[in-house]
Structures are given as structure tokens and as C-alpha cells.
Amino acid sequence: MIKKEIFIGFLTGIGTNLLGMLIYILIFSELPILETLQESVKGDFIGTLITAGAILNFLPFFVFLKKEMTYRARGVLMASIVAALVIAIIKLV
């Protein structure tokens, strides 16, 4: 049961990260979404997009904490850590 709750939180964290990236692209980019992602990879600023999307993870994290769903909040935190590791790997490679 605990693993299921953490997994739900992890999926929520990944989903909100992707949603945050999408919102950031729609607000600040003049290009279509796919082209923006391709240009961000070419221009080496994909990490910035991932970081901007990860900011939205604060919302489900604190909602889960407020509702005393600590395992789901841990899952969201794990998703944020995975995003940070992906950014670090992208920067090193």
C-alpha cells in the first residue's frame, strides 16, 4: 500500500513537471511546442525548461502535506529529485 501511494505521488510529480513545462512554453515561446523542445535541446537550455516545470511541483507537494498524505508527498519529492538528476546529467554530457 505504501509503495502504491509513493508511486501515485511520483506520477503526480512527473505529470505536474510536464504540465509546468507546457505552460512555460505556451506563455513564453512563439514557436510550436515540438519545435520549442527541439530548439531547447539544440540550444542547450532544456534544463531550464525542466527546472521551470519543476516549480509547479510545489503545488501537489503542499496539498498532499496539508491532507496528511505524506507518502504521496514523498513521491512528488522523488520526482523532483529525478528531475534534478536529469538536469545534472544533461549539463555534464
DSSP file (Angstrom, degrees, kcal/mol; ACC not computed):
  #  RESIDUE AA STRUCTURE BP1 BP2  ACC     N-H-->O    O-->H-N    N-H-->O    O-->H-N    TCO  KAPPA ALPHA  PHI   PSI    X-CA   Y-CA   Z-CA
    1    1 A M     >        0   0    0      0, 0.0     4,-1.9     0, 0.0     5,-0.1   0.000 360.0 360.0 360.0 -39.8    0.0    0.0    0.0
    2    2 A I  H  >  +     0   0    0      1,-0.2     4,-2.4     2,-0.2     5,-0.2   0.914 360.0  51.7 -65.8 -42.2    2.8    2.4    0.8
    3    3 A K  H  > S+     0   0    0      1,-0.2     4,-2.5     2,-0.2    -1,-0.2   0.879 108.1  53.0 -61.9 -37.3    4.6    1.7   -2.5
    4    4 A K  H  > S+     0   0    0      2,-0.2     4,-2.4     1,-0.2    -1,-0.2   0.911 109.3  48.3 -63.6 -42.5    1.3    2.5   -4.3
    5    5 A E  H  X S+     0   0    0     -4,-1.9     4,-2.2     2,-0.2    -2,-0.2   0.908 112.6  47.8 -65.5 -42.4    1.0    5.8   -2.6
    6    6 A I  H  X S+     0   0    0     -4,-2.4     4,-2.5     2,-0.2    -1,-0.2   0.908 111.6  51.2 -64.3 -40.8    4.6    6.8   -3.3
    7    7 A F  H  X S+     0   0    0     -4,-2.5     4,-2.7     2,-0.2     5,-0.2   0.899 108.7  50.8 -63.8 -40.8    4.1    5.7   -7.0
    8    8 A I  H  X S+     0   0    0     -4,-2.4     4,-2.2     1,-0.2    -1,-0.2   0.922 112.3  47.4 -62.0 -43.5    0.9    7.9   -7.2
    9    9 A G  H  X S+     0   0    0     -4,-2.2     4,-2.4     2,-0.2    -2,-0.2   0.885 110.9  51.9 -63.8 -38.9    2.9   10.8   -5.8
   10   10 A F  H  X S+     0   0    0     -4,-2.5     4,-2.5     2,-0.2     5,-0.2   0.934 110.8  46.7 -63.7 -46.4    5.7   10.2   -8.2
   11   11 A L  H  X S+     0   0    0     -4,-2.7     4,-2.7     1,-0.2    -2,-0.2   0.883 111.6  52.2 -63.3 -37.6    3.4   10.1  -11.2
   12   12 A T  H  X S+     0   0    0     -4,-2.2     4,-2.7    -5,-0.2     5,-0.2   0.915 110.0  49.2 -62.6 -42.7    1.7   13.3  -10.0
   13   13 A G  H  X S+     0   0    0     -4,-2.4     4,-1.9     2,-0.2    -2,-0.2   0.910 113.0  45.6 -64.0 -43.6    5.2   14.9   -9.7
   14   14 A I  H  X S+     0   0    0     -4,-2.5     4,-2.4     2,-0.2    -2,-0.2   0.918 114.1  50.1 -65.3 -42.9    6.2   13.9  -13.2
   15   15 A G  H  X S+     0   0    0     -4,-2.7     4,-2.5     1,-0.2    -2,-0.2   0.911 111.4  46.4 -63.2 -43.4    2.8   15.0  -14.6
   16   16 A T  H  X S+     0   0    0     -4,-2.7     4,-2.6     2,-0.2    -1,-0.2   0.843 110.5  54.5 -70.1 -30.9    2.9   18.4  -12.9
   17   17 A N  H  X S+     0   0    0     -4,-1.9     4,-2.2    -5,-0.2    -2,-0.2   0.942 111.1  44.5 -64.1 -46.4    6.5   18.9  -14.1
   18   18 A L  H  X S+     0   0    0     -4,-2.4     4,-2.4     2,-0.2    -2,-0.2   0.899 113.6  50.8 -63.8 -40.5    5.4   18.2  -17.7
   19   19 A L  H  X S+     0   0    0     -4,-2.5     4,-2.7     2,-0.2    -1,-0.2   0.903 109.3  51.0 -63.3 -41.1    2.4   20.4  -17.3
   20   20 A G  H  X S+     0   0    0     -4,-2.6     4,-2.4    33,-0.3    -2,-0.2   0.893 109.7  49.9 -63.0 -40.1    4.6   23.2  -15.9
   21   21 A M  H  X S+     0   0    0     -4,-2.2     4,-2.5     2,-0.2    -2,-0.2   0.925 111.4  49.4 -62.5 -43.7    7.0   22.8  -18.9
   22   22 A L  H  X S+     0   0    0     -4,-2.4     4,-2.7     2,-0.2    -2,-0.2   0.919 111.6  47.7 -62.1 -45.2    4.0   23.0  -21.3
   23   23 A I  H  X S+     0   0    0     -4,-2.7     4,-2.1     2,-0.2     5,-0.2   0.917 111.8  50.6 -62.5 -43.3    2.6   26.1  -19.6
   24   24 A Y  H  X S+     0   0    0     -4,-2.4     4,-2.6     1,-0.2     5,-0.3   0.914 112.2  46.9 -60.4 -43.8    6.0   27.8  -19.7
   25   25 A I  H  X S+     0   0    0     -4,-2.5     4,-2.1     1,-0.2    -2,-0.2   0.922 112.1  49.9 -65.0 -44.0    6.4   27.0  -23.4
   26   26 A L  H  < S+     0   0    0     -4,-2.7    -1,-0.2     1,-0.2    -2,-0.2   0.846 117.3  40.5 -65.3 -33.2    2.9   28.3  -24.2
   27   27 A I  H  < S+     0   0    0     -4,-2.1    -2,-0.2    -5,-0.2    -1,-0.2   0.918 127.8  26.0 -80.3 -45.0    3.4   31.5  -22.3
   28   28 A F  H  < S+     0   0    0     -4,-2.6     2,-0.4    -5,-0.2    -3,-0.2   0.546 104.7  77.8-104.3  -8.2    7.0   32.4  -23.3
   29   29 A S     <  -     0   0    0     -4,-2.1     4,-0.1    -5,-0.3     7,-0.0  -0.839  49.5-164.7-109.4 141.5    7.6   30.8  -26.7
   30   30 A E  S    S+     0   0    0     -2,-0.4    -1,-0.1     2,-0.1     3,-0.1   0.619  72.8  81.1 -90.6 -15.6    6.5   31.9  -30.0
   31   31 A L  S    S-     0   0    0      1,-0.1    -2,-0.1    -6,-0.1     5,-0.0  -0.441  94.0 -90.1 -85.9 161.7    7.2   28.6  -31.6
   32   32 A P     >  -     0   0    0      0, 0.0     4,-2.5     0, 0.0     5,-0.2  -0.233  44.9-102.8 -63.3 164.5    5.0   25.5  -31.5
   33   33 A I  H  > S+     0   0    0      1,-0.2     4,-2.2     2,-0.2     5,-0.2   0.918 118.8  46.7 -60.0 -49.3    5.6   23.1  -28.6
   34   34 A L  H  > S+     0   0    0      1,-0.2     4,-2.3     2,-0.2    -1,-0.2   0.906 113.7  48.3 -63.2 -42.5    7.5   20.4  -30.5
   35   35 A E  H  > S+     0   0    0      2,-0.2     4,-2.8     1,-0.2    -1,-0.2   0.886 109.5  53.5 -64.7 -38.3    9.8   23.0  -32.2
   36   36 A T  H  X S+     0   0    0     -4,-2.5     4,-2.2     2,-0.2    -2,-0.2   0.917 109.6  48.0 -62.1 -43.0   10.5   24.7  -28.9
   37   37 A L  H  X S+     0   0    0     -4,-2.2     4,-1.7     2,-0.2    -2,-0.2   0.908 112.6  48.8 -64.6 -41.3   11.5   21.4  -27.4
   38   38 A Q  H  X S+     0   0    0     -4,-2.3     4,-2.2     1,-0.2    -2,-0.2   0.919 113.0  47.1 -64.4 -42.9   13.8   20.6  -30.3
   39   39 A E  H  X S+     0   0    0     -4,-2.8     4,-3.2     1,-0.2    -1,-0.2   0.846 108.4  55.7 -67.2 -33.4   15.4   24.1  -30.2
   40   40 A S  H  <>S+     0   0    0     -4,-2.2     5,-2.5    -5,-0.2     6,-0.8   0.860 109.0  47.1 -68.5 -33.5   15.9   23.8  -26.4
   41   41 A V  H ><5S+     0   0    0     -4,-1.7     3,-0.6     3,-0.2    -2,-0.2   0.921 116.6  43.6 -70.5 -43.5   17.8   20.6  -26.9
   42   42 A K  H 3<5S+     0   0    0     -4,-2.2    -2,-0.2     1,-0.2    -3,-0.2   0.898 116.9  46.1 -66.4 -40.6   19.9   22.2  -29.7
   43   43 A G  T 3<5S-     0   0    0     -4,-3.2    -1,-0.2    -5,-0.2    -2,-0.2   0.416 109.9-122.7 -85.1   1.7   20.4   25.4  -27.8
   44   44 A D  T < 5S+     0   0    0     -3,-0.6    -3,-0.2    -4,-0.3    -4,-0.1   0.861  81.5 111.6  60.4  40.1   21.3   23.5  -24.6
   45   45 A F     >< +     0   0    0     -5,-2.5     4,-1.3    -6,-0.2    -4,-0.2   0.045  32.9 109.5-126.2  26.2   18.5   25.1  -22.4
   46   46 A I  H  > S+     0   0    0     -6,-0.8     4,-2.4     1,-0.2     5,-0.2   0.839  75.9  60.8 -66.0 -32.1   16.4   22.0  -21.9
   47   47 A G  H  > S+     0   0    0      1,-0.2     4,-2.4     2,-0.2    -1,-0.2   0.868 100.5  53.7 -61.5 -36.6   17.5   22.0  -18.3
   48   48 A T  H  > S+     0   0    0      2,-0.2     4,-2.5     1,-0.2    -1,-0.2   0.895 108.4  49.3 -65.2 -39.9   15.9   25.5  -17.9
   49   49 A L  H  X S+     0   0    0     -4,-1.3     4,-2.2     2,-0.2    -2,-0.2   0.915 111.2  48.8 -65.2 -42.6   12.6   24.1  -19.2
   50   50 A I  H  X S+     0   0    0     -4,-2.4     4,-2.0     1,-0.2    -2,-0.2   0.911 112.1  49.6 -63.6 -41.2   12.7   21.2  -16.9
   51   51 A T  H  X S+     0   0    0     -4,-2.4     4,-1.0     2,-0.2    -2,-0.2   0.914 109.4  50.9 -63.8 -43.0   13.5   23.5  -14.0
   52   52 A A  H  < S+     0   0    0     -4,-2.5     4,-0.4     1,-0.2     3,-0.4   0.884 112.0  48.0 -62.8 -37.4   10.7   25.8  -14.9
   53   53 A G  H >< S+     0   0    0     -4,-2.2     3,-1.1     1,-0.2   -33,-0.3   0.848 104.6  59.9 -69.7 -33.4    8.3   22.9  -15.0
   54   54 A A  H >< S+     0   0    0     -4,-2.0     3,-1.6     1,-0.3     4,-0.3   0.729  88.6  72.8 -69.8 -20.8    9.5   21.5  -11.6
   55   55 A I  G >< S+     0   0    0     -4,-1.0     3,-1.5    -3,-0.4     4,-0.3   0.850  88.4  62.3 -60.7 -32.3    8.5   24.7   -9.9
   56   56 A L  G X  S+     0   0    0     -3,-1.1     3,-1.1    -4,-0.4    -1,-0.3   0.661  83.0  80.3 -68.8 -14.8    4.9   23.6  -10.3
   57   57 A N  G <> S+     0   0    0     -3,-1.6     4,-1.8     1,-0.2    -1,-0.3   0.685  75.7  74.6 -66.3 -16.8    5.7   20.6   -8.1
   58   58 A F  H <> S+     0   0    0     -3,-1.5     4,-2.5    -4,-0.3     5,-0.3   0.886  89.1  60.0 -61.1 -36.8    5.3   22.8   -5.0
   59   59 A L  H <> S+     0   0    0     -3,-1.1     4,-2.0    -4,-0.3     5,-0.2   0.964 110.3  35.1 -60.7 -58.3    1.5   22.8   -5.5
   60   60 A P  H  > S+     0   0    0      0, 0.0     4,-2.7     0, 0.0     5,-0.2   0.860 115.2  59.4 -67.7 -29.9    0.8   19.0   -5.2
   61   61 A F  H  X S+     0   0    0     -4,-1.8     4,-2.0     1,-0.2    -2,-0.2   0.958 111.6  38.0 -59.6 -51.2    3.6   18.6   -2.6
   62   62 A F  H  X S+     0   0    0     -4,-2.5     4,-2.4     2,-0.2    -1,-0.2   0.813 114.4  55.3 -73.6 -29.1    2.0   21.1   -0.2
   63   63 A V  H  X S+     0   0    0     -4,-2.0     4,-2.1    -5,-0.3    -1,-0.2   0.932 109.7  47.2 -65.5 -44.2   -1.5   19.9   -1.0
   64   64 A F  H  <>S+     0   0    0     -4,-2.7     5,-3.4     1,-0.2    -2,-0.2   0.896 113.0  48.7 -64.2 -39.4   -0.5   16.3   -0.1
   65   65 A L  H ><5S+     0   0    0     -4,-2.0     3,-1.4    -5,-0.2    -1,-0.2   0.911 109.9  51.6 -65.4 -40.7    1.1   17.5    3.1
   66   66 A K  H 3<5S+     0   0    0     -4,-2.4    -2,-0.2     1,-0.3    -1,-0.2   0.877 112.0  46.2 -63.4 -37.5   -1.9   19.5    4.0
   67   67 A K  T 3<5S-     0   0    0     -4,-2.1    -1,-0.3    -5,-0.1    -2,-0.2   0.316 117.3-115.6 -87.2   9.2   -4.1   16.5    3.5
   68   68 A E  T < 5S+     0   0    0     -3,-1.4     2,-0.7     1,-0.2    -3,-0.2   0.851  70.6 140.0  57.6  39.5   -1.7   14.4    5.5
   69   69 A M     >< +     0   0    0     -5,-3.4     4,-2.0     1,-0.2     3,-0.3  -0.652  17.9 163.6-103.8  70.6   -0.8   12.2    2.5
   70   70 A T  H  >  +     0   0    0     -2,-0.7     4,-2.1     1,-0.2    -1,-0.2   0.820  67.5  55.3 -66.5 -33.1    2.9   12.1    3.4
   71   71 A Y  H  > S+     0   0    0      2,-0.2     4,-1.7     1,-0.2    -1,-0.2   0.883 108.7  48.1 -69.5 -36.2    3.7    9.1    1.2
   72   72 A R  H  > S+     0   0    0     -3,-0.3     4,-2.0     2,-0.2    -2,-0.2   0.890 109.8  53.0 -68.1 -37.4    2.3   10.9   -1.9
   73   73 A A  H  X S+     0   0    0     -4,-2.0     4,-2.2     1,-0.2    -2,-0.2   0.880 106.6  53.4 -63.2 -36.8    4.3   14.0   -0.9
   74   74 A R  H  X S+     0   0    0     -4,-2.1     4,-2.5     2,-0.2    -1,-0.2   0.886 106.3  53.1 -63.2 -38.1    7.4   11.8   -0.8
   75   75 A G  H  X S+     0   0    0     -4,-1.7     4,-2.1     2,-0.2    -2,-0.2   0.901 108.4  49.0 -63.4 -41.2    6.6   10.6   -4.3
   76   76 A V  H  X S+     0   0    0     -4,-2.0     4,-1.9     2,-0.2    -2,-0.2   0.907 111.0  50.8 -64.2 -41.1    6.4   14.2   -5.5
   77   77 A L  H  X S+     0   0    0     -4,-2.2     4,-2.1     1,-0.2    -2,-0.2   0.901 108.6  51.8 -62.8 -40.7    9.7   14.9   -3.8
   78   78 A M  H  X S+     0   0    0     -4,-2.5     4,-2.4     1,-0.2    -1,-0.2   0.888 107.5  52.3 -63.1 -38.7   11.2   11.9   -5.5
   79   79 A A  H  X S+     0   0    0     -4,-2.1     4,-2.2     2,-0.2    -1,-0.2   0.880 108.8  50.6 -64.3 -37.6   10.0   13.1   -8.9
   80   80 A S  H  X S+     0   0    0     -4,-1.9     4,-2.1     2,-0.2    -2,-0.2   0.879 109.9  49.9 -66.9 -37.9   11.7   16.5   -8.2
   81   81 A I  H  X S+     0   0    0     -4,-2.1     4,-2.4     2,-0.2    -2,-0.2   0.898 109.4  51.1 -67.1 -40.0   14.9   14.7   -7.3
   82   82 A V  H  X S+     0   0    0     -4,-2.4     4,-2.5     2,-0.2    -2,-0.2   0.911 109.3  51.2 -62.0 -42.1   14.7   12.7  -10.6
   83   83 A A  H  X S+     0   0    0     -4,-2.2     4,-2.3     1,-0.2    -2,-0.2   0.909 110.1  49.6 -60.9 -41.9   14.2   16.0  -12.5
   84   84 A A  H  X S+     0   0    0     -4,-2.1     4,-2.3     2,-0.2    -2,-0.2   0.893 110.8  49.5 -64.6 -39.8   17.3   17.4  -10.7
   85   85 A L  H  X S+     0   0    0     -4,-2.4     4,-2.5     2,-0.2    -2,-0.2   0.896 109.5  51.5 -66.2 -39.5   19.3   14.4  -11.6
   86   86 A V  H  X S+     0   0    0     -4,-2.5     4,-2.5     2,-0.2    -2,-0.2   0.918 110.5  49.1 -62.2 -42.8   18.2   14.5  -15.3
   87   87 A I  H  X S+     0   0    0     -4,-2.3     4,-2.3     2,-0.2    -2,-0.2   0.915 111.1  49.9 -62.8 -42.8   19.3   18.2  -15.4
   88   88 A A  H  X S+     0   0    0     -4,-2.3     4,-1.9     2,-0.2    -2,-0.2   0.907 111.4  48.3 -63.1 -41.8   22.7   17.3  -13.8
   89   89 A I  H  X S+     0   0    0     -4,-2.5     4,-1.9     2,-0.2    -1,-0.2   0.909 111.1  50.6 -64.9 -41.7   23.2   14.6  -16.4
   90   90 A I  H  < S+     0   0    0     -4,-2.5    -2,-0.2     1,-0.2    -1,-0.2   0.910 111.2  48.7 -62.5 -41.6   22.3   16.8  -19.2
   91   91 A K  H  < S+     0   0    0     -4,-2.3    -1,-0.2     1,-0.2    -2,-0.2   0.842 112.8  47.6 -67.8 -33.5   24.7   19.5  -18.0
   92   92 A L  H  <        0   0    0     -4,-1.9    -1,-0.2     1,-0.2    -2,-0.2   0.788 360.0 360.0 -78.7 -27.6   27.5   17.0  -17.6
   93   93 A V     <        0   0    0     -4,-1.9    -1,-0.2    -5,-0.2    -2,-0.2   0.450 360.0 360.0 -90.5 360.0   27.1   15.4  -21.0
